[in-house]
Amino acid sequence: MTIANLNLTRRQALGLGVAALSAFGLAACDDAPAPEGSGGETPEEAQLDAEAYDALLATGPVAADDEIAASAWATKVRDAGTLRVGGVQTSLLFSLLNEKDGATRGFDAGLFQLLARYILGDENAYELTQVTSNTRESVLQNDSVDAVFATYSINDDRKKVISFAGPYYTTQQSILVMADNSDINSLEDLAGRNVAAQSGSTGPSILEEYAPEALIQEFATDEEARSALEQGRVDAYVIDTAMQMGNMTRNPGRYRLAGEEFGPVDAYGIGLPLDSDGVDFVNAWLQRIEDEGLWAELWQLCIGDRAGVETVPNPPAIGA
């Protein structure tokens, strides 16, 4: 591998959904890019059970030789001996570098590690290239990576230049404000306000549609957007709920969610080269790990257990 709590009250509130969390002023569940290079301690209740995670990956299936041979994409990966992945190491629930043991773990990370195991028989046979919202397409187009796992929203514009397997997860948009902000409590309150969004994400276009009077300011990274929020250069920050919840868990009491989720359902896909036969291969693998319960176990370990959520969601329909 190459490296390029809230208590019962919180659990009860999580069952009420994002709107209830907002009303109670709680720091919602978890997930999302934590501050890059922050070096900060993850709250104990948000830490991942690394031993259980590693043990789960070791139970992942391995593809038969004829399954590999039927896919040019998979054959290329096996011949190279390494799955080249575009991803991140700053997402608290989805893909976070553990600086103590050098391992990257999380829901996205677990999926690409299971895929590496499926193709190569070794969940550690991957090389990670770190990407941002703006570079996810280019690393596929210039053949720097074989696949991108990075909370990557499927949309029509992206499908013109790359292909997607999945989806494997869904979310919507949420509004993040500082905890002491009492002025913004709904989408309507964004009118005339300076609102941060991450460039290259779906946030700016969704804001233009749902909050046309908001004054949108785009930032390259999650960290830059939150810094602008903390410094008062923007009044709110909009990105998908999965990202927001991680920021709130990493920084308990600093932020709150204002109002309810909005916008279209965001489906996360696995980015692959345009028109690659890897789409069928990866979809077949994804269906297998869902059918065998690995998707649910990974979700519970990486997200549910850490957020106090006991009911595993149904994964979205593959190919939808």
Residue frames as qw, qx, qy, qz and C-alpha x, y, z in Angstrom:
[[0.000, 0.889, 0.458, 0.000, 0.00, 0.00, 0.00],
 [0.418, 0.187, 0.010, 0.889, 1.32, 3.43, -0.95],
 [0.105, -0.785, -0.471, 0.389, 0.19, 6.55, 0.84],
 [0.307, 0.421, 0.222, 0.824, 0.73, 9.35, -2.03],
 [0.252, -0.328, -0.860, -0.300, -20.21, 11.61, 21.97],
 [0.491, -0.268, 0.107, -0.822, -22.87, 12.68, 22.61],
 [0.228, -0.083, 0.920, -0.309, -24.72, 10.15, 24.82],
 [0.222, 0.412, 0.883, -0.002, -28.20, 8.57, 24.68],
 [0.228, 0.744, 0.274, -0.565, -29.77, 11.96, 24.09],
 [0.125, 0.547, -0.532, -0.634, -27.80, 12.29, 20.92],
 [0.101, 0.031, 0.961, 0.257, -28.81, 8.81, 19.79],
 [0.241, 0.604, 0.706, -0.280, -32.45, 9.64, 20.31],
 [0.199, 0.753, -0.023, -0.626, -32.07, 12.90, 18.42],
 [0.038, -0.337, 0.761, 0.553, -30.37, 11.14, 15.52],
 [0.209, 0.327, 0.919, 0.069, -33.45, 9.05, 15.13],
 [0.222, 0.762, 0.420, -0.440, -35.44, 12.24, 14.62],
 [0.614, 0.601, 0.316, 0.403, -33.35, 13.30, 11.63],
 [0.467, 0.191, -0.014, 0.864, -31.34, 16.34, 10.62],
 [0.179, -0.667, -0.212, -0.691, -34.11, 18.85, 11.25],
 [0.709, -0.664, -0.231, -0.059, -34.47, 17.71, 14.84],
 [0.742, -0.152, -0.119, 0.642, -30.72, 17.86, 15.36],
 [0.229, 0.439, 0.097, 0.863, -30.78, 21.40, 14.12],
 [0.426, -0.716, -0.248, -0.494, -33.62, 22.33, 16.42],
 [0.794, -0.568, -0.156, 0.151, -31.82, 20.88, 19.43],
 [0.047, 0.927, -0.366, 0.063, -28.58, 22.60, 18.43],
 [0.850, -0.331, 0.390, 0.128, -26.76, 19.26, 18.55],
 [0.060, 0.626, -0.667, -0.399, -23.58, 18.44, 16.68],
 [0.867, 0.239, -0.131, -0.417, -25.16, 15.94, 14.29],
 [0.971, -0.130, 0.168, 0.108, -23.62, 12.57, 13.62],
 [0.512, -0.538, 0.438, 0.506, -20.34, 12.22, 11.76],
 [0.758, 0.297, 0.464, 0.348, -18.68, 12.23, 8.47],
 [0.415, 0.897, 0.114, 0.101, -16.77, 14.23, 6.08],
 [0.617, 0.456, -0.238, 0.596, -13.53, 15.81, 5.22],
 [0.547, -0.735, -0.181, 0.358, -11.94, 16.83, 8.44],
 [0.060, 0.954, -0.227, -0.188, -9.53, 19.74, 8.35],
 [0.859, 0.403, -0.196, 0.249, -6.65, 18.76, 6.08],
 [0.547, 0.331, -0.432, 0.636, -3.47, 18.43, 8.06],
 [0.428, -0.763, -0.035, -0.483, -5.29, 19.50, 11.19],
 [0.400, 0.271, -0.747, 0.457, -3.50, 17.02, 13.42],
 [0.470, -0.362, 0.298, -0.748, -6.39, 17.37, 15.84],
 [0.142, -0.041, 0.961, -0.235, -7.62, 14.54, 18.00],
 [0.466, -0.263, -0.617, -0.577, -10.75, 12.76, 16.89],
 [0.558, -0.384, 0.348, -0.647, -13.24, 12.68, 19.78],
 [0.234, -0.218, 0.939, -0.128, -13.19, 9.25, 21.42],
 [0.602, 0.342, 0.609, -0.388, -16.79, 8.49, 20.47],
 [0.609, 0.699, -0.099, -0.363, -16.01, 9.18, 16.81],
 [0.073, -0.577, 0.788, 0.204, -13.00, 6.89, 16.58],
 [0.821, 0.226, -0.379, -0.363, -13.20, 3.84, 14.35],
 [0.819, -0.347, 0.454, -0.054, -12.65, 0.33, 15.73],
 [0.299, 0.677, -0.602, -0.299, -9.57, -0.35, 13.61],
 [0.242, -0.232, 0.942, -0.033, -9.24, -3.98, 14.68],
 [0.565, 0.407, 0.657, -0.287, -12.82, -4.79, 13.71],
 [0.473, 0.764, -0.119, -0.422, -12.43, -2.86, 10.46],
 [0.123, 0.577, -0.773, -0.232, -9.29, -4.73, 9.41],
 [0.364, -0.006, 0.923, -0.126, -10.87, -8.05, 10.32],
 [0.596, 0.567, 0.397, -0.406, -13.93, -7.24, 8.20],
 [0.400, 0.725, -0.400, -0.393, -11.84, -6.45, 5.13],
 [0.093, -0.399, 0.908, 0.092, -10.08, -9.79, 5.45],
 [0.505, 0.245, 0.797, -0.222, -13.43, -11.55, 4.91],
 [0.458, 0.611, -0.101, -0.638, -14.02, -9.91, 1.52],
 [0.890, 0.285, 0.356, 0.009, -14.50, -12.11, -1.55],
 [0.219, -0.515, 0.586, 0.586, -11.87, -12.66, -4.24],
 [0.684, 0.508, -0.104, -0.513, -12.85, -12.80, -7.92],
 [0.866, 0.056, 0.469, 0.162, -12.37, -15.95, -9.95],
 [0.369, -0.303, 0.509, 0.716, -9.83, -15.85, -12.77],
 [0.246, 0.435, 0.718, 0.484, -12.51, -16.01, -15.45],
 [0.056, -0.900, -0.405, 0.149, -14.28, -12.98, -13.94],
 [0.290, -0.705, 0.233, 0.604, -11.06, -10.97, -14.19],
 [0.372, -0.054, 0.687, 0.622, -10.34, -12.19, -17.71],
 [0.219, 0.664, 0.684, 0.207, -13.79, -11.07, -18.90],
 [0.044, -0.978, -0.171, 0.113, -12.96, -7.42, -18.09],
 [0.614, 0.531, -0.107, 0.574, -10.19, -5.46, -19.79],
 [0.193, -0.811, 0.197, -0.516, -10.27, -2.95, -16.92],
 [0.806, -0.526, 0.232, -0.139, -9.87, -5.61, -14.22],
 [0.927, 0.172, 0.027, 0.331, -7.22, -7.44, -16.24],
 [0.352, 0.722, -0.188, 0.566, -5.18, -4.23, -16.45],
 [0.455, -0.738, 0.286, -0.408, -5.39, -3.80, -12.67],
 [0.944, -0.269, 0.191, 0.025, -4.40, -7.42, -11.99],
 [0.804, 0.409, -0.050, 0.428, -1.50, -7.25, -14.45],
 [0.118, 0.770, -0.254, 0.574, -0.24, -4.10, -12.72],
 [0.587, -0.135, -0.687, 0.407, -0.53, -5.76, -9.31],
 [0.128, -0.265, -0.420, 0.859, -1.96, -2.58, -7.77],
 [0.067, 0.779, 0.597, 0.179, -5.34, -0.83, -7.79],
 [0.262, 0.076, -0.055, 0.961, -4.65, 2.87, -8.34],
 [0.148, -0.735, -0.660, 0.056, -7.28, 4.85, -6.45],
 [0.066, 0.437, -0.025, 0.897, -8.14, 8.54, -6.42],
 [0.519, -0.640, -0.567, -0.008, -9.41, 9.46, -2.96],
 [0.116, -0.792, 0.222, -0.556, -8.87, 11.51, 0.17],
 [0.594, -0.073, -0.681, 0.422, -7.41, 10.95, 3.62],
 [0.011, 0.117, -0.340, 0.933, -9.26, 13.71, 5.47],
 [0.570, -0.291, -0.328, -0.695, -12.86, 12.45, 5.58],
 [0.354, -0.387, 0.660, -0.537, -13.74, 11.42, 9.10],
 [0.782, 0.056, 0.506, -0.360, -16.23, 8.70, 8.21],
 [0.829, 0.530, 0.019, -0.179, -15.38, 7.97, 4.61],
 [0.847, 0.320, -0.143, 0.399, -11.58, 7.96, 4.29],
 [0.276, -0.924, 0.207, -0.164, -9.27, 9.14, 7.05],
 [0.615, 0.429, -0.559, 0.354, -5.54, 8.60, 7.52],
 [0.762, -0.643, -0.069, 0.038, -4.60, 7.18, 10.92],
 [0.256, 0.839, -0.425, 0.223, -1.28, 8.87, 11.58],
 [0.588, -0.554, 0.562, -0.175, -0.39, 6.34, 14.27],
 [0.733, -0.063, 0.666, 0.123, -0.37, 3.26, 12.03],
 [0.027, -0.376, 0.562, 0.737, -0.32, 4.86, 8.58],
 [0.174, 0.324, 0.904, 0.216, -3.57, 3.15, 7.50],
 [0.301, -0.004, -0.156, -0.941, -6.46, 4.84, 5.72],
 [0.000, 0.306, 0.945, -0.118, -9.89, 3.69, 6.92],
 [0.347, 0.298, 0.211, -0.864, -13.53, 4.63, 6.46],
 [0.708, 0.397, 0.497, -0.307, -16.56, 3.75, 4.35],
 [0.597, 0.750, -0.213, -0.189, -15.09, 4.81, 0.99],
 [0.020, 0.647, -0.762, 0.019, -11.68, 3.45, 1.97],
 [0.577, -0.092, 0.783, -0.213, -13.19, 0.15, 2.99],
 [0.771, 0.533, 0.246, -0.248, -14.93, -0.14, -0.36],
 [0.515, 0.747, -0.412, -0.080, -11.81, 0.47, -2.45],
 [0.190, -0.508, 0.828, -0.142, -9.84, -1.85, -0.18],
 [0.717, 0.136, 0.637, -0.250, -12.47, -4.56, -0.65],
 [0.716, 0.671, -0.024, -0.190, -12.26, -3.97, -4.41],
 [0.173, 0.715, -0.678, 0.004, -8.46, -4.33, -4.29],
 [0.470, -0.231, 0.828, -0.200, -8.95, -7.61, -2.44],
 [0.779, 0.399, 0.376, -0.304, -11.53, -8.76, -4.98],
 [0.645, 0.726, -0.221, -0.088, -9.19, -8.18, -7.94],
 [0.365, 0.663, -0.607, 0.244, -5.77, -8.84, -6.40],
 [0.810, -0.233, -0.528, 0.101, -6.49, -11.01, -3.36],
 [0.511, -0.192, -0.377, 0.748, -5.02, -8.39, -1.02],
 [0.076, -0.904, -0.421, -0.007, -6.94, -5.48, 0.47],
 [0.362, -0.775, 0.123, 0.503, -3.66, -3.56, 0.85],
 [0.551, 0.067, 0.538, 0.634, -2.72, -3.81, -2.83],
 [0.225, 0.881, 0.382, 0.162, -3.68, -0.26, -3.68],
 [0.423, -0.014, -0.020, 0.906, -1.98, 3.05, -4.34],
 [0.014, -0.833, -0.517, 0.195, -3.81, 6.19, -3.22],
 [0.295, 0.252, 0.159, 0.908, -3.58, 9.47, -5.10],
 [0.018, -0.563, -0.538, 0.627, -5.20, 12.30, -3.18],
 [0.141, 0.462, 0.547, 0.684, -7.79, 14.27, -5.15],
 [0.134, 0.282, 0.344, -0.885, -9.95, 17.35, -4.69],
 [0.515, 0.588, 0.521, -0.343, -13.38, 18.11, -6.10],
 [0.367, 0.808, -0.194, -0.418, -11.63, 19.78, -9.04],
 [0.089, 0.571, -0.779, -0.242, -9.24, 16.96, -9.96],
 [0.670, -0.006, 0.706, -0.231, -11.41, 13.86, -9.80],
 [0.786, 0.574, 0.158, -0.165, -12.17, 13.81, -13.53],
 [0.339, 0.821, -0.455, -0.066, -8.65, 14.70, -14.68],
 [0.322, -0.490, 0.808, -0.058, -6.91, 11.86, -12.82],
 [0.739, 0.233, 0.622, -0.106, -9.19, 9.42, -14.64],
 [0.608, 0.780, 0.038, -0.143, -8.82, 11.14, -18.00],
 [0.261, 0.794, -0.548, 0.016, -5.01, 11.13, -17.86],
 [0.903, 0.024, -0.430, 0.011, -4.85, 7.53, -16.56],
 [0.032, 0.562, -0.613, 0.555, -3.29, 8.46, -13.23],
 [0.426, -0.115, 0.746, -0.499, -5.79, 6.24, -11.41],
 [0.101, -0.139, -0.934, -0.312, -8.03, 3.28, -12.18],
 [0.312, -0.655, -0.658, -0.199, -10.96, 4.42, -10.04],
 [0.006, -0.369, 0.278, -0.887, -12.08, 7.32, -7.86],
 [0.480, -0.566, -0.668, 0.062, -13.75, 6.78, -4.48],
 [0.255, -0.006, -0.253, 0.933, -14.30, 10.25, -3.01],
 [0.188, 0.591, 0.583, -0.525, -17.95, 10.90, -2.07],
 [0.092, -0.158, 0.539, 0.822, -18.27, 11.48, -5.82],
 [0.492, 0.463, 0.442, -0.590, -21.72, 12.69, -6.84],
 [0.405, 0.245, 0.757, 0.450, -23.07, 11.27, -10.10],
 [0.306, 0.704, 0.224, -0.601, -24.32, 13.93, -12.53],
 [0.742, 0.600, 0.295, 0.041, -24.87, 14.30, -16.26],
 [0.232, 0.921, -0.313, -0.016, -21.99, 16.71, -16.85],
 [0.380, -0.583, 0.718, 0.026, -19.49, 14.34, -15.25],
 [0.776, 0.146, 0.613, -0.017, -20.89, 11.40, -17.21],
 [0.596, 0.795, -0.047, -0.098, -19.83, 13.18, -20.41],
 [0.266, 0.777, -0.558, 0.122, -16.15, 12.74, -19.53],
 [0.044, -0.305, 0.919, -0.248, -16.03, 9.73, -17.17],
 [0.641, -0.247, -0.622, -0.377, -18.19, 6.72, -16.32],
 [0.387, -0.427, 0.530, -0.623, -19.68, 5.77, -12.95],
 [0.465, -0.164, -0.870, -0.009, -20.29, 2.46, -11.24],
 [0.020, -0.214, -0.661, 0.720, -22.85, 2.39, -8.45],
 [0.114, -0.716, 0.339, -0.599, -24.36, 4.38, -6.85],
 [0.592, -0.089, -0.742, 0.302, -23.39, 3.07, -3.42],
 [0.251, -0.427, -0.529, 0.689, -24.61, 5.89, -1.12],
 [0.051, 0.699, 0.427, 0.571, -27.04, 8.85, -1.16],
 [0.289, -0.440, -0.400, 0.750, -27.26, 12.21, 0.61],
 [0.169, 0.867, 0.375, 0.282, -28.66, 15.78, 0.19],
 [0.312, 0.499, -0.182, 0.788, -27.44, 19.32, 0.88],
 [0.482, -0.715, -0.452, 0.231, -27.33, 20.99, 4.31],
 [0.109, 0.854, -0.084, 0.502, -26.55, 24.46, 5.62],
 [0.705, -0.269, -0.389, 0.529, -23.73, 24.78, 8.16],
 [0.034, -0.861, 0.043, -0.506, -23.50, 27.88, 10.36],
 [0.215, 0.316, -0.668, 0.639, -21.59, 28.75, 13.50],
 [0.326, -0.390, -0.838, 0.200, -23.27, 27.49, 16.65],
 [0.100, -0.488, -0.418, 0.760, -23.99, 31.01, 17.92],
 [0.114, -0.006, -0.436, -0.892, -25.63, 32.12, 14.66],
 [0.263, 0.407, 0.762, -0.430, -29.33, 32.65, 15.36],
 [0.318, 0.526, -0.094, -0.783, -30.14, 34.51, 12.13],
 [0.469, 0.301, -0.676, -0.483, -30.01, 31.61, 9.66],
 [0.502, -0.057, 0.767, -0.397, -32.53, 28.86, 10.30],
 [0.719, 0.452, 0.510, -0.137, -33.80, 27.94, 6.86],
 [0.575, 0.250, 0.484, 0.610, -33.01, 28.00, 3.17],
 [0.125, 0.883, 0.350, 0.287, -34.94, 31.27, 2.82],
 [0.419, -0.874, 0.029, 0.244, -32.60, 32.95, 5.31],
 [0.682, -0.126, 0.349, 0.631, -29.70, 32.63, 2.85],
 [0.348, 0.809, 0.335, 0.336, -31.10, 35.47, 0.70],
 [0.053, 0.945, -0.129, 0.297, -28.56, 38.29, 0.61],
 [0.686, -0.640, 0.340, 0.066, -26.07, 36.30, 2.68],
 [0.285, 0.659, -0.688, -0.111, -22.54, 35.31, 1.76],
 [0.928, -0.121, 0.277, -0.218, -22.63, 31.52, 1.39],
 [0.099, -0.571, 0.780, 0.234, -19.63, 29.25, 0.88],
 [0.946, 0.217, 0.141, -0.197, -19.69, 26.29, -1.48],
 [0.579, -0.407, 0.595, 0.380, -16.94, 23.97, -2.64],
 [0.435, 0.618, -0.385, -0.529, -15.85, 24.53, -6.23],
 [0.290, 0.286, -0.884, -0.229, -16.16, 21.44, -8.36],
 [0.146, 0.202, 0.907, -0.339, -18.92, 20.07, -6.12],
 [0.030, -0.550, -0.723, -0.418, -22.64, 20.12, -6.87],
 [0.227, -0.581, -0.502, 0.599, -23.15, 22.78, -4.17],
 [0.031, -0.305, 0.122, 0.944, -22.87, 25.95, -6.29],
 [0.233, -0.135, -0.655, -0.706, -25.40, 24.87, -8.92],
 [0.331, -0.509, -0.793, 0.045, -27.85, 23.60, -6.30],
 [0.192, -0.505, -0.347, 0.767, -27.56, 26.88, -4.40],
 [0.063, 0.116, -0.348, -0.928, -28.24, 28.84, -7.58],
 [0.335, -0.309, -0.746, -0.486, -31.47, 26.89, -8.02],
 [0.478, -0.558, -0.673, 0.082, -32.75, 26.69, -4.44],
 [0.333, -0.762, -0.223, 0.509, -31.36, 29.95, -3.00],
 [0.554, 0.589, 0.271, 0.522, -31.00, 32.25, -6.02],
 [0.059, -0.944, 0.010, -0.324, -30.57, 35.38, -3.88],
 [0.773, -0.546, 0.122, 0.299, -27.64, 33.94, -1.92],
 [0.241, 0.887, -0.391, -0.053, -24.21, 35.47, -2.63],
 [0.992, -0.050, 0.040, 0.112, -22.16, 32.39, -3.46],
 [0.009, 0.826, -0.563, -0.026, -18.44, 32.25, -2.77],
 [0.971, 0.138, -0.194, -0.016, -16.57, 29.18, -4.00],
 [0.332, -0.735, 0.590, -0.044, -13.61, 27.59, -2.21],
 [0.512, 0.427, -0.726, -0.171, -11.30, 24.81, -3.40],
 [0.411, 0.011, -0.882, 0.231, -11.49, 22.69, -0.25],
 [0.543, -0.640, -0.532, -0.113, -13.76, 21.94, 2.67],
 [0.577, -0.390, -0.298, 0.652, -11.16, 23.35, 5.04],
 [0.188, 0.092, 0.135, 0.969, -11.01, 26.68, 3.20],
 [0.327, -0.534, -0.485, -0.610, -14.81, 26.99, 3.21],
 [0.622, -0.619, -0.465, 0.115, -15.02, 26.32, 6.94],
 [0.488, -0.201, -0.156, 0.835, -12.17, 28.73, 7.66],
 [0.027, -0.317, -0.267, -0.910, -14.11, 31.44, 5.83],
 [0.522, -0.607, -0.507, -0.319, -17.16, 30.59, 7.94],
 [0.659, -0.488, -0.375, 0.433, -15.21, 30.73, 11.20],
 [0.379, -0.113, -0.002, 0.918, -13.58, 34.03, 10.23],
 [0.200, 0.680, 0.431, -0.559, -16.94, 35.61, 9.37],
 [0.001, -0.320, 0.518, 0.793, -16.08, 36.05, 5.68],
 [0.401, -0.201, -0.695, -0.562, -19.19, 33.99, 4.86],
 [0.530, -0.285, 0.307, -0.737, -22.38, 33.50, 6.88],
 [0.878, -0.008, 0.383, -0.285, -23.05, 29.87, 5.97],
 [0.011, 0.437, -0.837, -0.329, -21.54, 26.90, 4.17],
 [0.847, 0.207, 0.171, -0.459, -23.53, 24.53, 1.95],
 [0.285, 0.379, -0.854, -0.214, -22.41, 21.05, 0.97],
 [0.700, -0.190, -0.606, -0.326, -23.88, 17.57, 1.34],
 [0.682, -0.624, 0.081, -0.373, -25.06, 16.41, 4.75],
 [0.954, -0.096, -0.144, 0.243, -22.56, 13.57, 4.97],
 [0.518, 0.413, -0.216, 0.717, -19.74, 16.10, 4.76],
 [0.249, -0.676, 0.101, -0.686, -21.35, 18.49, 7.23],
 [0.842, -0.496, -0.084, -0.195, -21.92, 15.85, 9.90],
 [0.850, 0.033, -0.217, 0.478, -18.28, 14.88, 9.91],
 [0.234, 0.525, -0.177, 0.799, -17.24, 18.49, 10.44],
 [0.520, -0.627, 0.030, -0.578, -19.62, 18.78, 13.36],
 [0.937, -0.316, -0.144, 0.050, -18.41, 15.57, 14.98],
 [0.714, 0.206, -0.209, 0.636, -14.77, 16.55, 14.61],
 [0.128, 0.267, -0.207, 0.933, -15.55, 19.96, 16.10],
 [0.287, -0.574, -0.765, 0.051, -18.23, 19.39, 18.74],
 [0.201, -0.759, -0.409, 0.465, -20.17, 22.51, 19.68],
 [0.251, -0.313, 0.254, 0.880, -18.58, 24.74, 17.02],
 [0.217, 0.008, -0.525, -0.823, -21.23, 24.49, 14.31],
 [0.488, 0.285, 0.700, -0.436, -24.89, 23.67, 13.83],
 [0.159, 0.264, 0.771, 0.557, -27.10, 22.66, 10.91],
 [0.250, 0.287, 0.189, -0.905, -29.64, 25.32, 9.95],
 [0.679, 0.295, -0.061, -0.669, -32.98, 23.96, 8.75],
 [0.886, 0.083, 0.442, -0.112, -33.70, 20.81, 6.81],
 [0.465, -0.136, 0.679, 0.552, -31.85, 19.04, 4.02],
 [0.502, 0.699, 0.138, -0.489, -32.69, 20.30, 0.55],
 [0.239, 0.610, -0.602, -0.457, -32.00, 19.77, -3.09],
 [0.847, 0.207, -0.395, -0.290, -31.92, 16.63, -5.18],
 [0.894, -0.369, 0.251, 0.038, -30.83, 13.34, -3.70],
 [0.184, 0.776, -0.594, -0.110, -27.09, 13.11, -4.24],
 [0.997, -0.010, 0.071, -0.017, -25.97, 9.66, -5.33],
 [0.241, -0.736, 0.599, 0.203, -22.31, 8.79, -4.76],
 [0.931, 0.358, -0.042, -0.060, -20.70, 6.74, -7.52],
 [0.704, -0.391, 0.409, 0.429, -17.35, 5.13, -8.23],
 [0.358, 0.824, -0.217, -0.382, -15.56, 7.07, -10.94],
 [0.764, -0.033, 0.558, 0.323, -14.07, 5.04, -13.80],
 [0.136, -0.275, 0.495, 0.813, -12.58, 5.91, -17.21],
 [0.559, 0.374, -0.004, -0.740, -15.14, 6.90, -19.83],
 [0.826, 0.283, -0.284, -0.396, -16.87, 3.89, -21.44],
 [0.022, 0.446, -0.880, 0.161, -14.76, 1.46, -19.42],
 [0.722, -0.164, -0.612, -0.280, -15.99, -2.12, -19.13],
 [0.249, 0.077, -0.725, 0.638, -14.95, -1.73, -15.51],
 [0.464, -0.184, 0.120, -0.858, -18.44, -0.35, -14.86],
 [0.849, -0.102, -0.359, -0.374, -20.04, -3.77, -15.28],
 [0.652, 0.104, -0.657, 0.365, -17.24, -5.45, -13.34],
 [0.062, 0.164, -0.518, 0.837, -17.40, -3.03, -10.42],
 [0.607, -0.186, -0.017, -0.772, -21.20, -3.10, -10.34],
 [0.839, -0.065, -0.521, -0.141, -21.16, -6.90, -10.16],
 [0.477, 0.087, -0.637, 0.599, -18.66, -6.71, -7.29],
 [0.205, -0.206, 0.295, -0.910, -20.72, -4.06, -5.52],
 [0.762, -0.181, -0.243, -0.572, -23.87, -6.17, -5.84],
 [0.761, -0.005, -0.629, 0.157, -21.99, -9.14, -4.41],
 [0.282, 0.085, -0.600, 0.744, -20.75, -7.34, -1.30],
 [0.460, -0.190, 0.104, -0.861, -24.23, -5.93, -0.75],
 [0.826, -0.104, -0.409, -0.374, -25.80, -9.39, -1.09],
 [0.711, 0.005, -0.616, 0.340, -23.23, -10.90, 1.27],
 [0.502, -0.805, -0.311, 0.048, -23.86, -8.23, 3.90],
 [0.643, -0.094, -0.084, 0.755, -20.41, -6.63, 3.71],
 [0.068, 0.536, 0.178, 0.822, -21.78, -3.25, 2.63],
 [0.547, -0.714, -0.255, -0.354, -24.09, -3.18, 5.65],
 [0.803, -0.426, -0.189, 0.373, -21.36, -4.32, 8.05],
 [0.506, 0.151, 0.013, 0.849, -18.95, -1.72, 6.72],
 [0.145, -0.647, -0.214, -0.717, -21.59, 1.03, 6.97],
 [0.679, -0.677, -0.262, -0.111, -22.42, 0.08, 10.55],
 [0.777, -0.274, -0.120, 0.554, -18.78, -0.03, 11.59],
 [0.418, 0.172, 0.099, 0.886, -17.70, 3.20, 9.87],
 [0.168, -0.391, -0.173, -0.889, -20.84, 5.29, 10.27],
 [0.625, -0.518, -0.434, -0.390, -23.63, 3.72, 12.34],
 [0.734, -0.378, -0.430, 0.365, -21.65, 2.69, 15.42],
 [0.419, -0.024, -0.153, 0.894, -19.84, 6.01, 15.56],
 [0.178, -0.285, -0.170, -0.926, -22.96, 8.12, 15.02],
 [0.291, 0.085, 0.721, -0.623, -25.26, 6.14, 17.33],
 [0.655, 0.245, -0.202, -0.686, -27.44, 4.96, 14.44],
 [0.522, -0.168, 0.824, -0.140, -28.62, 1.38, 14.83],
 [0.734, 0.481, 0.449, -0.169, -30.64, 0.93, 11.62],
 [0.377, -0.231, 0.589, 0.676, -28.57, 0.30, 8.52],
 [0.494, 0.546, -0.012, -0.676, -30.05, 2.04, 5.44],
 [0.828, 0.328, 0.444, 0.103, -30.81, 0.13, 2.30],
 [0.336, -0.329, 0.435, 0.768, -28.14, 0.80, -0.33],
 [0.473, 0.559, -0.049, -0.679, -29.38, 2.58, -3.46],
 [0.881, 0.340, 0.329, -0.033, -30.22, 0.55, -6.54],
 [0.457, -0.378, 0.527, 0.609, -27.08, -0.10, -8.57],
 [0.279, 0.206, 0.666, 0.661, -27.20, 1.44, -12.03],
 [0.044, 0.809, 0.578, -0.102, -30.09, 3.77, -11.10]]
